[in-house]
Amino acid sequence: MARTAALVLAMIVLLASFPVAAEHEVYYRFVVLGFVKDVAGQPVKGRTIEVVRDKTSFSYLAETDDRGLYVAVARLGDESAGETLTVKVGPLSQKVTATFDAANHADDRGTRLDLEGSTFVERPAWFRSTLTRFLGERGGQ
C-alpha cells in the first residue's frame, strides 16, 4: 500500500513538473477589456461583465475595479478567428468579432469595448496600450 502511494505521489510530482499545456499561451486566448462609466462619465465599480462565446455559449466573467476597468479572458484558439462574442453588462449587450491574425503567436489578441452610460464603444486600436498599462500595474503589486 505504501509503495502504491509513493508511486502515485512520484507520478503527480513528475506530471506537475511539465509545463501546463498551451492554455496560457497568447494563441489560446482573446482578451476583452474596457471601462464602464455611468451617464455622468464616472467609473462604475463592482459591475459584473459577462463575455459569452456565441458558438459554444460558454461565458467568461469579469468585474470592474475602482476605475471601472474590466478584463475578461476568453479561451479562443487560432481556429476561432472571426467568431462572435456577446458582451453583457446588466441588461445591455453588444456583439464583438474576435479579429486577429491566426498566424501571429507573439502579440496578445483582443479588443477594447467601453460602456459609456448605455452606449458601447469599441476601440480596438486602444486595446494594446490599455492591456500594457493593466499588466504593468499588476506587475508592480
Number of C-alpha atoms within 10 A of each C-alpha: 6 7 8 9 10 11 12 12 12 12 12 11 11 10 11 10 9 8 7 10 7 11 12 10 13 19 23 19 21 22 21 26 26 25 21 29 21 14 12 8 11 13 21 20 17 16 17 13 22 20 25 19 22 13 10 8 11 13 18 16 16 18 17 21 16 10 14 20 22 25 19 21 18 20 18 19 16 16 10 19 15 13 14 16 23 17 23 16 18 10 6 11 17 16 17 19 14 20 16 18 13 13 8 12 13 9 11 19 23 22 25 23 23 20 23 18 15 14 15 19 14 18 13 14 10 13 20 16 11 16 20 12 11 15 11 11 10 9 8 6 5
